Amino acid sequence: MKKSDAKPQPKTPPLYLNAREAASELAISPATLYAYVSRGLIRSEPITAGGRGRRYRAEDVRSLKNRRAPLVEGQGLKSADLPVMDSAVSTITEDGPVYRGVLATSLAQAATFEQAASLLWDAKTVDPFTPDNLPHISKEMAAMLAATDRAAPIDRAIAVLTLATDTDPAAFNATPEGRAIVGAKILRLVAAAILRTPPKWMPIHEQITRAWALNHAHASDLIRRVLVLLADHELNPSTFTVRCAASTGLSLYDALIPGLVALKGPRHGGVGPQASRLLETLLAGDAPAIIRERVALGERFPGFGHVVYGDRDPRALSIFEALVKTGDIDERLTIEFPHRIYEATGQFPNCDYALAVMRHALDMPKGSETTIFALARTAGWIAHASEQLESRKLIRPRARYTGAAPARKR
């Protein structure tokens, strides 16, 4: 898409503001800003070690400003309400997700998925991905895998996870090192269930390539990049579901099951197959006419727009960049179709559309968009579940009641 053709779009706010920007955003004096900091309403950090200058968390400033504003799809983070909880795992910036201080798009340039997972798990004192750290497949688990051989990949993973806790003596290990080691076993178990292979120590992007894209020279690096980019995205619906489950004291194995179930939803990880069908429709017909008709009928374009990013999804841009570098991609998929849809709707492609383009380019099985998404996000779920278990806090939100008032007593 040419920059000259782009319409002005709201940008995702920066991660930090200086004192002048923070005070101006809230229309308050510097003294009031410092009072908010002292009360813990706005987090403040030194700009440099030992320096006097400080910077302020933009999300805290936004929360105070928009405390009563609902999150509206397409308006980006400017409408975000008060954060639900504190987390050191990840956050979202205008440049994409950040994993424990590391920008995911930078990490995806060369890091393996296992390295990204270890970062998310804060595994500093142990390597969870040693060759011998494989999940044990009990007789019951083997029988479950055999019984679900024809089931959808994610359903197979859900089924085998229901039996995994009782098989692993370390399932409730409460140390950070122990949870990281269990996390690696979970990742390898989920990969084995999805790919219909025995558990392997081989890097997961290589396992996927061998199973689904062996004939494509660039597949391995593309899949590696996608797994890193999609490993976590803060408190999306599936991740929040995992944290709620973990807060009850479940094992990591059990806590991941509701995450996989939530991810299948057609408004979450299930968008990928819808975007693939859109691609097939556009490739098979008169794309401009099809786009005009869909717009006229008020139909949505799966894989375009994002509830968080008001502007471009940096993860999609990273995937497109890698696809273009292969020199073997139909430019209609990465340039023409996104440009025409943006021109008609003002929406940019997101990671779901980019996943669909990759699936098409690599001739991967239908539905693999969602399963790759699930495999990637498993790393983030483990990180969030571990953090929630460490806090020992039960998540118990309250609802704002909008029903009928009770009858008055006479």
N, C-alpha and C positions, 0 to 999 in steps of 0.2 A: 504494500500500500504506500503510495507516494505521500510524503509529508505535506506537500502543498494541497493535497486533496482532503486532508484530515480536518474534521471540525474540532473546535476547542472542546476539550473534555475535562471534567473534574479530575484532579489528580489525587491519588492516595496521599494523605499527609505524611510528613517526615516522622521519624521515630523520636527526635528530640527538638526542643525549641530553646532559644536563649531567653533570658529574663524579660527582655523587652517584648519579644514575640509572645511569650506566655501571658504577660500582663495585658498586652493589647488584645489578645484573643478573648480574654475573659472580661475586658473592660474594667480592670481593677488597678489599684496602685501597686508598686513594687512591695510596699509594706504588707499589703493584703496577700500578695503572692507568697511572701516568706511565711506568713501566718498559716496559709494553707499547707505549706511544706512541713511546718512544725507539727501540724495536726495529722500528718500522714495522708492528706488528701491528694497531694501531688508528690511524686518521687523526684528527687534531685540528686545529681551525681557530679563529681568534679570533672571538668573538661579534660584536664591533664593531671597526672599523679602529682600531688603536692601543690598544685596550682590553686589560685583563689577563685577563678571563674567556674561557674556551675552551669549545667544544662538541665532541662526539665523534660520529663516524659510527656510527649505530645498526647498520648492516649489518655493520660490522667486529666490533662487540660480539656480535651474533647469531652470526657465523661462529665466533668463539672458543668461544661457549657450545655451539653445536650442530654442531661440526665433523664429527661422525660421524653426524649425523641426516640421513636421506634426505628429499628433497622429496616430500611426500605430497599428492596432489590434494585440495583442499578445506580444507587446514589453513593456507594462506596463507604469508606470508613468514617466519613464526616458525620454520618447519622448514627454511629455506634453508641449504644447505651453504656451505662456503667459496666465495667468488666465484671464477669461473673466470679472469677477467682484469680489468684496470683499463680504464675507458672514460670519456671526458669527454662522450660523445654524449648519454646519457640514463640515467635511473634510474627506479625505481617507488616511489611513496609511497602513503600511505593516501588521498591526494587525487588519485591517478592518476599517469600518467607525467609526468616533468619533462624537457624538452628543453633541455640546456645552461643550466640554472638557471631556465627558464621553465615554469610549470605548463601542461600541454597543454590542460586544460579552460578556463583563462583565455585562452590563445592562440586557442582555437577560437571565442571570442565574436565576433571581427571579422577575424582574420588570414586571408589567402589561403593556399592550399596551397603556393604558390610561396614565400611569406614563411616558412612553417614549414620548408620544405625548405632554404632559404638559412640559416636559423638552425641547423638540424641539421648542415649542411655547414660551419658557422662561416665563411660567405662574407662577410667584413667589408670587403674591398677591391675586390670586383667584383660586378656584378649579372649572375648567370648566365642570367637569363631575359629578355634583350633580344630584341626581335622577330626579329632576324636570326640568332639562335643556334638554328638548326634542324638536325636530323640530315639527312645526305645519304643519299638512297635510291639505291643503286647498281642496275644492271641485275639483278644476282644477287639483291639484296634484293627488288626489285620482283617478280621471278619467284617468289621464295619466298612473298611475300604473296599472289600470285595463286594459287599452288598450294595454299595453306592457307586459301583464302577460306571454306570450309565447316567449318574446324576450330574448336574451342573457342577463345575469345578469348585465354586465357592460353597455349595451345599455339601460337597465331600469334605472340605476343610472344616466346616461347622460340625459335621457329624463326628469326625475323628477327634476334634478338640474336646468334645463332651466326655471322652473317655481318657484323655491324656493326663489329667491331674492325678488320678489314682495310680498311674504308671510311673510317675516321676517322684522319687523320694524328696527331691529338692524343690518341689512345686511351691512350697510356702516359705522358702528361704527368704529371710527378711533383710539380708545384707545387700548393699548396692552391687557388690561383686556377684553374689548369688543370683540376684534378679537379672543381671546382664547375661549370665551363663544360661539361665532358663530362657531368656528372651531369644538367644541364638538358636536354641533347640526349637522354640516355637516357630521362628522364621523358617527354619529348614523343614519342619513338619508341615507347615502350611504350603510351602513350595512343593513338597513331595505329593501332597494330596491334590493340589491344583494341577500339577503336571503329570500325575499318574506314574510316578517313578519312586523308587526307594529313596529314603533320605540320603542326601549327599553333602559332602563338605565343599564341593565345587561352588565358586561364586554364583549367586543366584541369577545374575544376568546371563551367565554362560549356560546355566541350566535351561532358562527360558529360550535362549537362542537355539540350543540343540533340539529342544522339543518342538518349537514352532517356526523357526526362521533360519534353518541351517544353510539354505542356499543363497543367503544374502550377505555379501561381504561386510556391509556396514551395520548389520543388525546388532551385533554384540555391544558396540559402543553406544548406539542409539538407545537400546534397552537399558543399559547401565545409567545413562543420563536421565532417562525418564524415572527410573526407580529412585534416584537421589532427589530429583525435583519434587516428587510426589510423596516423599517419605513422611512429611508432616505439614499441617497447615493450621496450626493453633486449634481453637475450639470449634471445629466444624461439627455437624450433627453426629456423625459416627464417633468422633473422638470424645465429645461430651457424654455420649451414651456409654462409652467404655469407662470414663471416669466415674460416672454414677454407679455403674456396676462394681467397679473396683472399690469404691468407697464403702461397700457393704462387707468387705473383707474377703472377697473371692480370690482364687489363685489367678495368676496371669493368664493361664490357659483359658479358664472360664470367663474372665473379664473380656477377652477378645471376641467371644462368640456374639454378643449383642452388637459389637462394632461391625462385624462382617454382615450381620443381618441388616443393619441400618444402611450400610454402604450399597446394598443391592437396590435401594429405592430409586425410582425413575427421576427423582429430583436431586440425586446425589451421584454416586458412582455409576448408576444406571443410565446416565446421560450419554456416555461414550457410544454404546450401540445405536442410540438414536441419532447421534451425529454421523455415525457410519452410514446409516440408511439415508440421511440427507445427502451425504457425499455421493452415494450410488445414484440417487435420483438426479442430482445435478450433472453427473458425468454421463448419464444415459439420455438426457434430453436437452432442451433449449434452456440453459441455465438462467439467462436474464429473464426469460418469460416465466420460468418456474418461481424465481425469486419475487417477481412482481406479483404473481398470483398469490403466493403465500402471504405477502405483506397485505394485499387487498383483502384477504380473508381473515386477517388478524391472527395468523398462525405464527408460532414462535419458531426460532431457528436453534435447534439443540446445539450446544457447544459455543454459543455466542452470548456475551454479557456475563457478568459475575456479580454476586451479591456483595462481595468485598471490594473488588477492584472497579472503580468507576472508569478507569482508563484501561490500557492494555494489560493483559495478564503476563507478567514477566516470564512465567514458566512456559507458556505457549511460545513466546518469542524465542526462548532458548532452544526449544524442540525444533521449531521451524529453522533456526539458524543451522542446527546440526543436520537437518534433512537436506537443506539447500547445499551444504558443503559436500554431501555425497555425490552431487552432480547427476543423480539418477532419480529425480522427483518431478512429477508433472506439476508445472508451475501454476496450473489452474487451481490446484489444491492449496497452495501456500500463498498465492498472490491474487489471482483473479477472483475466485469465489469469496475469500474474506473481504476483498475490496468492494465487490458488488453488494454483499450483505451489509457491510458497514455503511455504504452509501445509502442503502435503503432503510436501515434501521438505526444507525448510529452506534451499533454494538460491535465490539471487537471479538475475535475468536479467543476462547479460553483453553485451558489445558485439556478439556474433554474433546474439543474439536481437534487439537493437536494430536491426541492419542489416536483418534479415528484416522487421521492422515497417516500416522506411522503404521497403524495396522494395515491400511490399504497398501502402503508402499512396500511393506515386508510380506504381504500375502499371509498374514497371520489369521488364525481361526476367528470366526465371528464370535463376539462376546469376550474376546481376549482383552479388549479395552478395560472392562470392569475387573477382570481377574488380575491384570497387571496393576491396576489402581489398588486393588485389595492387598496384593503382595507388598507393594510399596508402603501403603499406609499402615500395615502391620507393625513396621518399625516405630512409627510415631505412637501408635496405640500402646505399645509396650512401654515406651517412655512415659506417657501420661498416666498409665495405670500404675507404674512403679512410683511415680511422684505422688499419686493419690494415696497409695498404700502407705508410703512413708509418712504422709501427713496424719494418718489415722483419724481423718475427719469424714463424717458421713455427709454426703451432699443431700440436703433436704430443702429445696427452694419452696417458696410460698407462691400461691397463685393470687392474682388480683381478681377478686370475685366480681362477675358482671351479671349474675343471675338475679332472680326475683328476690326481693327483700322478704324476710320471714314476717308472718302476721304478728301484730302486736298482741301481747297478753292483755286481756281485759280484767 
